[in-house]
């Protein structure tokens, strides 16, 4: 099969012929329809995760089941699925015994990060960690939901806010565009914050629009946000960028006891004001990708409200320079590699 491979860190991907992966007892062989490319994929390209090379990139794959393992019961050939990038839970380690959740398994595989991912003609899926796609979703639209969507959806839930409350979304890119729409669909009043005109445009480009759009560099940004939120500021904010200054600044938008959920992964780490955090009794809360149950809920919301990403789609044959495309400051929305219809 044809697949993109990262052979050397910080070098263009190569398109190579590689063996079709073997199907284990509880595996699905999925013909990939589309696969997204996100910031974590870029960090893999940089070498941040010290991934074994060569490796097939992308942890946002979707496609059609073409074969199932001998012990697979609930899936069948022909179904359209999203493939969870965390697979093969051991059910025996401390993480599994304490949490019973593949996300905390000590022995899990990470497609696209430590194990082969989805920019290939075929990929292995774990029968416990795939999800059925709504018929209304194209593969291209479904792909970003498997990480970008699942991450920002879970981040919104992690704020613990109630419908009707105001929420901030910082960084209106691949995650933030979906985040604005999810937050509106879930009943929140939404302020979208971005220093790029491309991001601010996306905040009102979809049918579910932000109620307020603010330029992070605007001297009056904080006043606009606090006037919009009332009660001294936002009760919660989700930061969908790895910008360290933006994450630090986001705390200034919050009222006492406010919650900040940073989703970006800056290699240098975060820098949060200790005095602001303590004297305002703020919570800074980590949030990983959603569980499969939450992803199923998310897809129901996507289907009901017609939530969509702004996409730049490229074929497998042109994927070699996708890392450079991703870092274009004028990129809008999400990069997706199309592999099959």
Secondary structure as GFF3:
##gff-version 3
##sequence-region A 1 341
A	DSSP	beta_strand	2	5	.	.	.	ID=ss1
A	DSSP	beta_strand	14	17	.	.	.	ID=ss2
A	DSSP	beta_strand	27	37	.	.	.	ID=ss3
A	DSSP	alpha_helix	39	46	.	.	.	ID=ss4
A	DSSP	beta_strand	60	68	.	.	.	ID=ss5
A	DSSP	beta_strand	80	83	.	.	.	ID=ss6
A	DSSP	beta_strand	86	87	.	.	.	ID=ss7
A	DSSP	alpha_helix	94	99	.	.	.	ID=ss8
A	DSSP	three_ten_helix	102	104	.	.	.	ID=ss9
A	DSSP	beta_strand	109	110	.	.	.	ID=ss10
A	DSSP	beta_strand	122	126	.	.	.	ID=ss11
A	DSSP	beta_strand	130	132	.	.	.	ID=ss12
A	DSSP	alpha_helix	139	143	.	.	.	ID=ss13
A	DSSP	three_ten_helix	144	146	.	.	.	ID=ss14
A	DSSP	alpha_helix	148	158	.	.	.	ID=ss15
A	DSSP	beta_strand	166	170	.	.	.	ID=ss16
A	DSSP	alpha_helix	174	185	.	.	.	ID=ss17
A	DSSP	beta_strand	189	194	.	.	.	ID=ss18
A	DSSP	alpha_helix	197	202	.	.	.	ID=ss19
A	DSSP	beta_strand	212	215	.	.	.	ID=ss20
A	DSSP	alpha_helix	221	229	.	.	.	ID=ss21
A	DSSP	beta_strand	234	239	.	.	.	ID=ss22
A	DSSP	alpha_helix	244	250	.	.	.	ID=ss23
A	DSSP	three_ten_helix	251	253	.	.	.	ID=ss24
A	DSSP	beta_strand	254	262	.	.	.	ID=ss25
A	DSSP	alpha_helix	274	279	.	.	.	ID=ss26
A	DSSP	beta_strand	283	284	.	.	.	ID=ss27
A	DSSP	alpha_helix	292	305	.	.	.	ID=ss28
A	DSSP	beta_strand	311	315	.	.	.	ID=ss29
A	DSSP	three_ten_helix	316	318	.	.	.	ID=ss30
A	DSSP	alpha_helix	322	326	.	.	.	ID=ss31
A	DSSP	beta_strand	334	338	.	.	.	ID=ss32
###
